[in-house]
């Protein structure tokens, strides 16, 4: 049973549909909880983030929708906070901590803008050393462990987006494993759940990203927790492929997922005959 989807985007950032269009689609899909998570403003690149002067408009519109549709679905006000952002997070019900970019010697370098940009950045600023880029990415992402205002970690292995088939670096090499495992350990010890991002996991490979299987396996050994989200940028992708994600997670050590309520996280088993909710 699909209960909630908390990583979604609208026309306030790089999404296709308006907040109300997204919410109506979530209701039609039978979701009990729905979370809006617009990209936080990023001064280095505002082409895909919420406008600097639009955050209050965003907050007001989501709260209005929360009231308007309260008899049909529970709405949570969230944001996807890039770790290079400097936004006030105090008004949100939850915050996704993500790393879409890093700063190298004063230069802003996107992790996922395009494969061409990714390669050019590594060549220009790292002398072609992809493992050094990987290390800096995971070190920045791991700092989310120190942020009490971050609720869970978004698409942990985004650095591997263009590396299908180990095109640029070997994910079995210790130069990848060491910083990845260090980040997992630090974040897991902080108690933050990790997002299994359907878009990142299956949008690149229909069978799932090898890097995702790798970190899921490590996280399961640390008794970490996961939350499945769509990262939907349009109505058609809301809660898409959640069953596929559950199967993928179960193959890598997980048999339940979290969902977020107004009172915090609860847990849902993949295989219970009747859906069971457990307060954590």
C-alpha positions as CSV (number, residue, x, y, z in Angstrom):
1,X,0.0,0.0,0.0
2,X,1.3,3.4,-1.0
3,X,0.8,5.8,1.9
4,X,2.7,9.0,1.1
5,X,5.1,10.8,-1.3
6,X,7.2,13.6,0.1
7,X,9.7,14.5,-2.6
8,X,7.8,16.4,-5.3
9,X,8.3,19.6,-7.3
10,X,6.0,22.2,-8.8
11,X,6.1,25.3,-11.0
12,X,7.6,27.1,-8.0
13,X,10.9,25.6,-9.0
14,X,11.6,23.1,-11.8
15,X,8.3,21.2,-11.8
16,X,5.8,21.1,-14.7
17,X,2.5,21.3,-12.7
18,X,1.1,23.8,-10.2
19,X,0.8,22.8,-6.5
20,X,-3.0,22.2,-6.8
21,X,-2.6,20.1,-9.9
22,X,-0.1,17.9,-8.1
23,X,-2.2,17.6,-5.0
24,X,-5.3,16.6,-7.0
25,X,-3.3,13.9,-8.7
26,X,-2.1,12.6,-5.3
27,X,-5.7,12.4,-4.1
28,X,-6.7,10.5,-7.3
29,X,-3.9,8.1,-6.7
30,X,-5.2,7.4,-3.2
31,X,-2.4,8.8,-1.1
32,X,-3.0,9.5,2.6
33,X,-0.1,12.0,2.9
34,X,1.4,14.3,0.4
35,X,4.5,16.5,0.8
36,X,5.5,19.5,-1.2
37,X,9.3,20.0,-1.4
38,X,10.3,22.9,-3.6
39,X,14.1,23.4,-4.2
40,X,15.4,26.0,-1.8
41,X,16.8,29.1,-3.2
42,X,20.5,28.8,-4.2
43,X,22.4,32.0,-4.9
44,X,24.9,30.2,-7.2
45,X,22.1,29.0,-9.6
46,X,18.5,30.0,-9.3
47,X,17.4,28.5,-12.7
48,X,15.9,25.4,-11.0
49,X,15.3,26.6,-7.5
50,X,12.5,28.7,-5.9
51,X,12.9,32.4,-6.5
52,X,14.5,34.4,-3.7
53,X,11.3,36.4,-3.3
54,X,8.9,33.5,-3.8
55,X,9.3,31.4,-0.6
56,X,6.6,33.2,1.3
57,X,4.2,32.8,-1.6
58,X,5.0,29.1,-1.7
59,X,4.5,28.7,2.0
60,X,1.1,30.5,1.9
61,X,-0.2,28.6,-1.1
62,X,0.7,25.2,0.4
63,X,-0.9,26.1,3.7
64,X,-4.0,27.2,1.8
65,X,-4.2,23.9,0.0
66,X,-3.6,22.0,3.2
67,X,-6.8,23.7,4.6
68,X,-8.8,23.4,1.4
69,X,-8.2,19.6,1.0
70,X,-7.9,18.6,4.7
71,X,-10.8,16.2,4.4
72,X,-9.2,14.3,1.5
73,X,-5.5,14.2,2.3
74,X,-2.9,15.3,4.8
75,X,-0.6,17.9,3.3
76,X,2.9,18.6,4.7
77,X,4.9,21.7,3.9
78,X,8.5,20.8,3.1
79,X,11.4,21.9,1.0
80,X,14.4,20.2,-0.6
81,X,17.4,22.0,0.9
82,X,20.6,22.1,-1.0
83,X,23.5,22.0,1.4
84,X,24.9,25.1,-0.3
85,X,21.7,27.1,0.4
86,X,21.2,29.5,3.2
87,X,17.5,29.5,3.6
88,X,15.4,29.9,6.8
89,X,14.0,26.4,7.4
90,X,11.9,27.2,10.5
91,X,8.5,27.3,8.8
92,X,8.7,23.8,7.2
93,X,7.1,20.6,8.5
94,X,10.1,18.7,7.1
95,X,13.3,19.3,5.2
96,X,15.1,17.0,2.6
97,X,18.9,17.5,2.8
98,X,20.4,17.1,-0.6
99,X,23.6,17.8,-2.4
100,X,23.3,19.0,-6.0
101,X,26.6,20.9,-6.2
102,X,29.8,21.6,-4.5
103,X,32.3,24.5,-4.2
104,X,35.8,23.9,-5.4
105,X,38.4,26.6,-5.0
106,X,35.6,29.2,-5.0
107,X,33.9,27.7,-8.1
108,X,30.3,26.4,-8.1
109,X,30.2,23.0,-9.7
110,X,26.9,21.2,-10.4
111,X,26.8,17.5,-9.8
112,X,23.8,16.7,-12.0
113,X,23.2,19.6,-14.4
114,X,24.3,17.6,-17.4
115,X,26.9,14.9,-18.2
116,X,28.9,17.3,-20.4
117,X,29.1,19.8,-17.5
118,X,30.0,17.1,-15.0
119,X,32.9,15.9,-17.2
120,X,34.1,19.4,-17.9
121,X,34.1,20.3,-14.2
122,X,36.1,17.2,-13.2
123,X,38.6,17.8,-16.0
124,X,39.0,21.6,-15.3
125,X,38.9,21.7,-11.5
126,X,40.1,18.2,-10.5
127,X,42.6,17.4,-13.3
128,X,40.4,14.5,-14.3
129,X,40.4,12.9,-10.8
130,X,36.8,11.7,-10.4
131,X,37.6,10.1,-7.0
132,X,38.6,13.5,-5.6
133,X,35.2,14.9,-6.8
134,X,33.4,11.9,-5.2
135,X,35.2,12.5,-1.9
136,X,34.3,16.2,-1.9
137,X,30.7,15.4,-2.7
138,X,30.3,12.8,0.1
139,X,32.1,15.0,2.6
140,X,29.7,17.8,1.9
141,X,26.6,15.6,2.0
142,X,27.7,14.0,5.3
143,X,27.6,17.5,7.0
144,X,23.8,17.1,7.0
145,X,24.4,14.9,10.0
146,X,25.0,18.0,12.1
147,X,21.8,19.7,11.0
148,X,18.9,19.2,13.3
149,X,16.6,20.9,10.9
150,X,17.2,18.3,8.2
151,X,14.6,15.5,8.4
152,X,16.0,12.9,5.9
153,X,18.6,12.6,3.2
154,X,17.7,13.0,-0.5
155,X,19.1,10.9,-3.4
156,X,22.3,9.9,-1.5
157,X,24.2,8.7,-4.6
158,X,23.4,11.5,-7.0
159,X,27.2,11.7,-7.7
160,X,26.8,8.4,-9.7
161,X,24.0,9.7,-12.0
162,X,26.3,9.7,-15.1
163,X,28.4,6.7,-14.1
164,X,26.2,3.9,-15.2
165,X,28.5,1.0,-16.3
166,X,31.2,2.6,-14.2
167,X,31.8,4.9,-17.1
168,X,34.0,7.4,-15.2
169,X,35.0,5.8,-11.9
170,X,34.9,2.3,-10.4
171,X,32.4,2.2,-7.6
172,X,34.0,-1.0,-6.3
173,X,37.3,0.9,-5.8
174,X,38.2,1.9,-2.3
175,X,38.5,5.5,-3.4
176,X,34.8,5.4,-3.9
177,X,33.9,3.1,-1.1
178,X,35.7,4.8,1.6
179,X,34.1,8.3,1.4
180,X,30.7,6.7,0.6
181,X,30.8,4.4,3.6
182,X,32.1,7.2,5.9
183,X,29.2,9.4,4.8
184,X,26.7,6.6,5.4
185,X,28.1,5.9,8.8
186,X,28.0,9.5,9.9
187,X,24.5,10.2,8.6
188,X,23.1,6.9,10.0
189,X,24.6,7.6,13.4
190,X,22.8,10.9,13.4
191,X,19.5,9.0,13.1
192,X,18.5,10.5,9.7
193,X,16.7,8.2,7.3
194,X,17.8,7.9,3.7
195,X,15.6,8.4,0.8
196,X,15.2,5.7,-1.9
197,X,14.6,8.1,-4.8
198,X,12.6,6.3,-7.5
199,X,13.5,8.9,-10.2
200,X,17.3,8.6,-9.5
201,X,17.2,4.8,-9.0
202,X,15.1,3.7,-12.0
203,X,15.1,6.8,-14.2
204,X,18.6,6.0,-15.3
205,X,18.5,2.2,-15.2
206,X,15.3,0.2,-15.4
207,X,16.9,-2.4,-13.1
208,X,18.1,0.1,-10.5
209,X,21.4,1.9,-10.0
210,X,24.3,-0.3,-8.8
211,X,25.4,2.6,-6.5
212,X,22.0,2.6,-4.9
213,X,22.1,-1.2,-4.2
214,X,25.6,-0.7,-2.7
215,X,24.6,2.0,-0.2
216,X,21.3,0.2,0.7
217,X,23.3,-2.8,1.6
218,X,25.7,-0.9,3.7
219,X,22.9,1.1,5.4
220,X,21.0,-2.1,6.2
221,X,24.0,-3.4,8.1
222,X,24.0,-0.3,10.2
223,X,20.3,-0.7,10.9
224,X,19.5,2.5,9.1
225,X,16.1,3.4,7.8
226,X,14.7,4.4,4.4
227,X,11.8,6.4,3.0
228,X,10.6,5.9,-0.6
229,X,9.9,9.0,-2.7
230,X,9.2,9.7,-6.3
231,X,11.0,13.0,-6.9
232,X,8.0,13.8,-9.1
233,X,8.3,16.8,-11.3
234,X,4.9,16.2,-12.9
235,X,1.5,14.7,-11.9
236,X,2.1,11.4,-13.8
237,X,5.2,10.6,-11.7
238,X,3.6,10.9,-8.3
239,X,4.1,7.6,-6.4
240,X,5.3,6.0,-9.6
241,X,7.2,2.6,-9.4
242,X,6.9,2.5,-5.6
243,X,6.2,-1.3,-5.7
244,X,9.3,-1.7,-7.8
245,X,11.3,0.3,-5.3
246,X,10.1,-1.9,-2.4
247,X,11.2,-5.0,-4.3
248,X,14.6,-3.4,-4.9
249,X,15.0,-2.4,-1.3
250,X,14.0,-5.9,-0.1
251,X,16.8,-7.4,-2.3
252,X,19.2,-5.2,-0.4
253,X,18.3,-5.7,3.2
254,X,15.2,-3.7,3.8
255,X,11.7,-5.0,4.6
256,X,9.9,-1.8,5.6
257,X,9.8,1.8,4.7
258,X,9.1,5.0,6.7
259,X,6.3,7.4,6.0
260,X,6.0,10.9,7.4
261,X,2.9,12.1,9.4
262,X,2.1,15.3,11.2
263,X,3.5,13.6,14.3
264,X,6.8,12.3,12.8
265,X,7.9,9.1,11.2
266,X,5.9,5.8,11.2
267,X,6.9,2.5,9.6
268,X,5.1,0.3,7.1
269,X,6.2,-3.3,6.4
270,X,6.4,-4.4,2.8
271,X,5.0,-7.8,3.4
272,X,2.4,-7.6,6.2
273,X,-0.9,-9.1,5.1
274,X,-2.6,-6.0,6.4
275,X,-0.9,-2.6,6.4
276,X,0.5,-2.0,9.9
277,X,1.6,1.3,11.3
278,X,4.2,1.5,14.0
279,X,5.1,4.7,15.8
280,X,8.9,5.2,16.0
